Amino acid sequence: MKEYKLKGKAFYYVGVAIIIIPIVFLIMLYFGWIAL
């Protein structure tokens, strides 16, 4: 049961990373263009 919970948490963090990383990248790109 404990192992399953850890796996679920790992998948949750991977999912969050997949969603957040492109957004952060786009925001950085956007502010980079403003800075230029």
ZILINBEL-V833737 format. One record per residue. N is the residue number from 1. RES is the residue in one letter. PHI is phi as a letter, one per 40 degrees, with the letter a starting at -180 (* if undefined). OMEGA is omega in degrees with one decimal (* if undefined). Layout:
n,res,phi,omega
N,RES,PHI,OMEGA
N,RES,PHI,OMEGA
This chain:
n,res,phi,omega
1,M,*,-178.7
2,K,c,179.4
3,E,c,179.7
4,Y,c,179.9
5,K,c,179.3
6,L,c,178.5
7,K,c,178.3
8,G,c,179.8
9,K,c,179.1
10,A,c,178.9
11,F,c,179.2
12,Y,c,-179.5
13,Y,c,177.8
14,V,c,178.4
15,G,c,179.2
16,V,c,179.9
17,A,c,-179.5
18,I,c,179.8
19,I,c,-171.8
20,I,c,-174.3
21,I,d,177.9
22,P,c,179.6
23,I,c,178.7
24,V,c,179.2
25,F,c,179.7
26,L,c,178.7
27,I,c,178.9
28,M,c,178.8
29,L,c,-179.6
30,Y,c,179.8
31,F,c,175.2
32,G,c,178.2
33,W,c,178.3
34,I,c,-179.5
35,A,c,179.2
36,L,c,*
